[in-house]
Amino acid sequence: MPDNANCRIATADALTLLLHNQHALGAAIEEITKWLSENGVGSVAVNAVVAMETLDANAKAITNAITQLRQS
């Protein structure tokens, strides 16, 4: 069975990859939001902005968890 330090490192590494995915999804949603706004679909763009805010909030929580795991 792997020791606790190896488990923390593996968990932090996996969370880091998920964080990169969060950023990629946020960038894609931002581009779609821009297109929607430019093409007169403002109500849908507003929903996309809310989704981006959720991604940002969750990315902060993931970043904090990664930091804690790497420092312990």
Beta strands, then each sheet from edge to edge (+ up, - down):
end
